[in-house]
Amino acid sequence: MKAFEDMNRFLEERLDEFLKSHPDLELQVLEDRLREQKDETQKNLRKLASDETQIQQNILKTAQEVQRWNERVGKAEQAKRPDLAQAAKEREAALLRQGNQQWAQMSLIQEQIQQAKQRATQIEQRIQDVQARIRQAPPKPPRTPTPQAWQSTPKDQAWSSSGLFNEPDPLEEQFKTWEMEAELEALKRKLGR
């Protein structure tokens, strides 16, 4: 486990360094995370709306039951059946308590819906802010080398006495960029879980 934690810490540090050196990607990662939060918030809103509808239906059923038992109380009292009238009153009181609990649940859900809507609005505003910052960022340099960079020449293949290229190797640079982008994507997927 320690090695896994060390590797995670190392990768997170590398990701932070990479993102700091590539602010355009940092903004893109931030936008992706905000979009994920927006999706989660929208999903939560749909669930809360469904819960609210269900509780409203339950309240309606409970109110109908209260009315039915209230009528039974009246019938039992008219029939001079105090034993049935008392039992009906107790059932009616229990249903009223249940209805009060359902109202409290609905109030809580409605409050959660309002909070989720505010959160969705805030997230949407943050996404727009990040998109504006992305548009204002300086243009990105091309990530892929031109086709000429892939062509090797005898000069490019010349090795020094130390076994290294005399000049910077464009293929090496291309692989470094590609590998860092692959690491970034893997970390984004991992953090997205």
C-alpha positions as a LaTeX table, in Angstrom:
\begin{tabular}{lrrr}
\hline
Residue & $x$ (\AA) & $y$ (\AA) & $z$ (\AA) \\
\hline
Met1 & 0.00 & 0.00 & 0.00 \\
Lys2 & 2.83 & 2.40 & 0.82 \\
Ala3 & 4.30 & 2.01 & $-2.66$ \\
Phe4 & 0.87 & 2.66 & $-4.20$ \\
Glu5 & 0.41 & 5.80 & $-2.08$ \\
Asp6 & 3.90 & 6.99 & $-2.99$ \\
Met7 & 3.17 & 6.41 & $-6.67$ \\
Asn8 & $-0.12$ & 8.31 & $-6.38$ \\
Arg9 & 1.59 & 11.20 & $-4.63$ \\
Phe10 & 4.36 & 11.21 & $-7.26$ \\
Leu11 & 1.83 & 11.20 & $-10.12$ \\
Glu12 & $-0.25$ & 13.95 & $-8.50$ \\
Glu13 & 2.88 & 16.07 & $-8.09$ \\
Arg14 & 3.83 & 15.42 & $-11.72$ \\
Leu15 & 0.30 & 16.35 & $-12.79$ \\
Asp16 & 0.48 & 19.58 & $-10.77$ \\
Glu17 & 3.87 & 20.44 & $-12.31$ \\
Phe18 & 2.63 & 19.61 & $-15.78$ \\
Leu19 & $-0.52$ & 21.69 & $-15.35$ \\
Lys20 & 1.45 & 24.64 & $-13.97$ \\
Ser21 & 3.71 & 24.56 & $-17.00$ \\
His22 & 0.67 & 24.24 & $-19.31$ \\
Pro23 & $-1.94$ & 26.70 & $-17.97$ \\
Asp24 & $-4.20$ & 26.09 & $-20.96$ \\
Leu25 & $-4.48$ & 22.43 & $-19.97$ \\
Glu26 & $-5.01$ & 23.40 & $-16.34$ \\
Leu27 & $-8.01$ & 25.45 & $-17.41$ \\
Gln28 & $-9.26$ & 22.57 & $-19.56$ \\
Val29 & $-8.98$ & 20.15 & $-16.61$ \\
Leu30 & $-10.83$ & 22.65 & $-14.42$ \\
Glu31 & $-13.58$ & 22.99 & $-17.03$ \\
Asp32 & $-13.87$ & 19.18 & $-17.28$ \\
Arg33 & $-14.21$ & 18.88 & $-13.51$ \\
Leu34 & $-16.82$ & 21.63 & $-13.43$ \\
Arg35 & $-18.79$ & 19.88 & $-16.16$ \\
Glu36 & $-18.69$ & 16.65 & $-14.14$ \\
Gln37 & $-19.96$ & 18.56 & $-11.09$ \\
Lys38 & $-22.69$ & 20.10 & $-13.23$ \\
Asp39 & $-23.75$ & 16.65 & $-14.46$ \\
Glu40 & $-23.79$ & 15.29 & $-10.90$ \\
Thr41 & $-25.82$ & 18.29 & $-9.73$ \\
Gln42 & $-28.33$ & 17.86 & $-12.55$ \\
Lys43 & $-28.64$ & 14.15 & $-11.73$ \\
Asn44 & $-29.18$ & 15.04 & $-8.07$ \\
Leu45 & $-31.83$ & 17.60 & $-9.04$ \\
Arg46 & $-33.71$ & 14.98 & $-11.07$ \\
Lys47 & $-33.63$ & 12.56 & $-8.14$ \\
Leu48 & $-34.80$ & 15.24 & $-5.70$ \\
Ala49 & $-37.65$ & 16.22 & $-8.03$ \\
Ser50 & $-38.68$ & 12.57 & $-8.24$ \\
Asp51 & $-38.52$ & 12.27 & $-4.44$ \\
Glu52 & $-40.60$ & 15.43 & $-4.08$ \\
Thr53 & $-43.27$ & 14.05 & $-6.43$ \\
Gln54 & $-43.34$ & 10.78 & $-4.50$ \\
Ile55 & $-43.71$ & 12.54 & $-1.15$ \\
Gln56 & $-46.46$ & 14.76 & $-2.55$ \\
Gln57 & $-48.32$ & 11.64 & $-3.64$ \\
Asn58 & $-47.80$ & 10.11 & $-0.20$ \\
Ile59 & $-49.11$ & 13.27 & 1.47 \\
Leu60 & $-52.19$ & 13.17 & $-0.73$ \\
Lys61 & $-52.81$ & 9.51 & 0.15 \\
Thr62 & $-52.30$ & 10.24 & 3.85 \\
Ala63 & $-54.71$ & 13.19 & 3.67 \\
Gln64 & $-57.32$ & 10.93 & 2.04 \\
Glu65 & $-56.80$ & 8.34 & 4.78 \\
Val66 & $-57.15$ & 11.03 & 7.49 \\
Gln67 & $-60.42$ & 12.12 & 5.91 \\
Arg68 & $-61.65$ & 8.53 & 5.70 \\
Trp69 & $-60.85$ & 7.85 & 9.36 \\
Asn70 & $-62.38$ & 11.17 & 10.39 \\
Glu71 & $-65.61$ & 10.10 & 8.71 \\
Arg72 & $-65.41$ & 6.76 & 10.52 \\
Val73 & $-65.03$ & 8.57 & 13.83 \\
Gly74 & $-68.27$ & 10.43 & 13.08 \\
Lys75 & $-70.08$ & 7.24 & 12.02 \\
Ala76 & $-68.94$ & 5.37 & 15.14 \\
Glu77 & $-70.01$ & 8.22 & 17.40 \\
Gln78 & $-73.45$ & 8.41 & 15.71 \\
Ala79 & $-73.83$ & 4.67 & 16.11 \\
Lys80 & $-72.93$ & 5.06 & 19.78 \\
Arg81 & $-69.86$ & 2.86 & 19.45 \\
Pro82 & $-67.28$ & 4.63 & 21.63 \\
Asp83 & $-64.85$ & 1.69 & 21.31 \\
Leu84 & $-64.73$ & 2.05 & 17.51 \\
Ala85 & $-64.77$ & 5.84 & 17.71 \\
Gln86 & $-61.75$ & 5.83 & 20.03 \\
Ala87 & $-59.82$ & 3.40 & 17.81 \\
Ala88 & $-60.68$ & 5.52 & 14.75 \\
Lys89 & $-59.50$ & 8.69 & 16.55 \\
Glu90 & $-56.21$ & 7.00 & 17.39 \\
Arg91 & $-55.75$ & 5.90 & 13.78 \\
Glu92 & $-56.59$ & 9.43 & 12.59 \\
Ala93 & $-54.07$ & 10.92 & 15.05 \\
Ala94 & $-51.38$ & 8.48 & 13.87 \\
Leu95 & $-52.09$ & 9.43 & 10.25 \\
Leu96 & $-51.90$ & 13.13 & 11.12 \\
Arg97 & $-48.46$ & 12.57 & 12.72 \\
Gln98 & $-47.40$ & 10.67 & 9.61 \\
Gly99 & $-48.65$ & 13.53 & 7.43 \\
Asn100 & $-46.69$ & 16.05 & 9.52 \\
Gln101 & $-43.54$ & 13.96 & 9.05 \\
Gln102 & $-44.17$ & 13.82 & 5.32 \\
Trp103 & $-44.60$ & 17.61 & 5.20 \\
Ala104 & $-41.29$ & 17.99 & 7.03 \\
Gln105 & $-39.63$ & 15.64 & 4.52 \\
Met106 & $-41.07$ & 17.59 & 1.62 \\
Ser107 & $-39.87$ & 20.88 & 3.11 \\
Leu108 & $-36.38$ & 19.41 & 3.47 \\
Ile109 & $-36.38$ & 18.15 & $-0.10$ \\
Gln110 & $-37.61$ & 21.50 & $-1.39$ \\
Glu111 & $-34.78$ & 23.20 & 0.48 \\
Gln112 & $-32.29$ & 20.72 & $-1.02$ \\
Ile113 & $-33.72$ & 21.42 & $-4.49$ \\
Gln114 & $-33.18$ & 25.15 & $-4.01$ \\
Gln115 & $-29.61$ & 24.55 & $-2.84$ \\
Ala116 & $-28.93$ & 22.26 & $-5.81$ \\
Lys117 & $-30.34$ & 24.85 & $-8.21$ \\
Gln118 & $-28.10$ & 27.53 & $-6.68$ \\
Arg119 & $-25.13$ & 25.18 & $-6.96$ \\
Ala120 & $-25.97$ & 24.45 & $-10.61$ \\
Thr121 & $-26.12$ & 28.18 & $-11.31$ \\
Gln122 & $-22.77$ & 28.75 & $-9.56$ \\
Ile123 & $-21.15$ & 25.89 & $-11.47$ \\
Glu124 & $-22.51$ & 27.19 & $-14.77$ \\
Gln125 & $-21.09$ & 30.64 & $-13.96$ \\
Arg126 & $-17.71$ & 29.12 & $-13.12$ \\
Ile127 & $-17.74$ & 27.17 & $-16.41$ \\
Gln128 & $-18.43$ & 30.39 & $-18.30$ \\
Asp129 & $-15.59$ & 32.12 & $-16.40$ \\
Val130 & $-13.16$ & 29.31 & $-17.22$ \\
Gln131 & $-14.24$ & 29.33 & $-20.87$ \\
Ala132 & $-13.63$ & 33.08 & $-20.99$ \\
Arg133 & $-10.16$ & 32.55 & $-19.51$ \\
Ile134 & $-9.47$ & 29.81 & $-22.07$ \\
Arg135 & $-10.48$ & 32.17 & $-24.91$ \\
Gln136 & $-8.24$ & 34.90 & $-23.46$ \\
Ala137 & $-5.24$ & 32.58 & $-23.12$ \\
Pro138 & $-2.48$ & 33.03 & $-25.67$ \\
Pro139 & $-2.72$ & 30.65 & $-28.62$ \\
Lys140 & $-1.21$ & 27.24 & $-28.05$ \\
Pro141 & 1.92 & 26.30 & $-29.92$ \\
Pro142 & 1.40 & 23.37 & $-32.28$ \\
Arg143 & 1.67 & 20.07 & $-30.43$ \\
Thr144 & 2.60 & 17.89 & $-33.35$ \\
Pro145 & 5.75 & 18.42 & $-35.35$ \\
Thr146 & 5.53 & 19.24 & $-39.00$ \\
Pro147 & 6.04 & 16.35 & $-41.41$ \\
Gln148 & 9.60 & 17.61 & $-41.98$ \\
Ala149 & 10.38 & 16.98 & $-38.32$ \\
Trp150 & 9.71 & 13.29 & $-38.84$ \\
Gln151 & 12.17 & 13.04 & $-41.70$ \\
Ser152 & 15.59 & 12.08 & $-40.51$ \\
Thr153 & 18.68 & 13.40 & $-42.14$ \\
Pro154 & 22.25 & 12.20 & $-41.78$ \\
Lys155 & 22.92 & 15.27 & $-39.63$ \\
Asp156 & 20.05 & 14.31 & $-37.25$ \\
Gln157 & 21.40 & 10.79 & $-36.97$ \\
Ala158 & 24.91 & 11.84 & $-36.13$ \\
Trp159 & 25.95 & 10.68 & $-32.71$ \\
Ser160 & 28.42 & 12.48 & $-30.53$ \\
Ser161 & 31.11 & 10.59 & $-28.66$ \\
Ser162 & 28.79 & 10.46 & $-25.63$ \\
Gly163 & 26.19 & 8.56 & $-27.68$ \\
Leu164 & 23.68 & 11.43 & $-27.76$ \\
Phe165 & 22.38 & 13.49 & $-30.64$ \\
Asn166 & 24.38 & 16.61 & $-31.43$ \\
Glu167 & 21.14 & 18.59 & $-31.78$ \\
Pro168 & 17.77 & 18.26 & $-30.04$ \\
Asp169 & 15.85 & 15.25 & $-31.31$ \\
Pro170 & 12.36 & 16.29 & $-32.52$ \\
Leu171 & 11.11 & 12.72 & $-32.19$ \\
Glu172 & 12.27 & 12.61 & $-28.57$ \\
Glu173 & 10.43 & 15.87 & $-27.88$ \\
Gln174 & 7.32 & 14.53 & $-29.59$ \\
Phe175 & 7.39 & 11.39 & $-27.44$ \\
Lys176 & 7.91 & 13.40 & $-24.25$ \\
Thr177 & 4.89 & 15.56 & $-25.05$ \\
Trp178 & 2.79 & 12.54 & $-25.97$ \\
Glu179 & 3.78 & 10.64 & $-22.81$ \\
Met180 & 2.98 & 13.64 & $-20.58$ \\
Glu181 & $-0.41$ & 14.05 & $-22.24$ \\
Ala182 & $-1.11$ & 10.33 & $-21.76$ \\
Glu183 & $-0.20$ & 10.63 & $-18.07$ \\
Leu184 & $-2.48$ & 13.65 & $-17.77$ \\
Glu185 & $-5.38$ & 11.79 & $-19.37$ \\
Ala186 & $-4.84$ & 8.78 & $-17.09$ \\
Leu187 & $-4.80$ & 11.02 & $-14.03$ \\
Lys188 & $-7.90$ & 12.88 & $-15.20$ \\
Arg189 & $-9.73$ & 9.57 & $-15.56$ \\
Lys190 & $-8.53$ & 8.45 & $-12.14$ \\
Leu191 & $-9.57$ & 11.70 & $-10.48$ \\
Gly192 & $-12.90$ & 11.59 & $-12.31$ \\
Arg193 & $-13.93$ & 8.41 & $-10.47$ \\
\hline
\end{tabular}
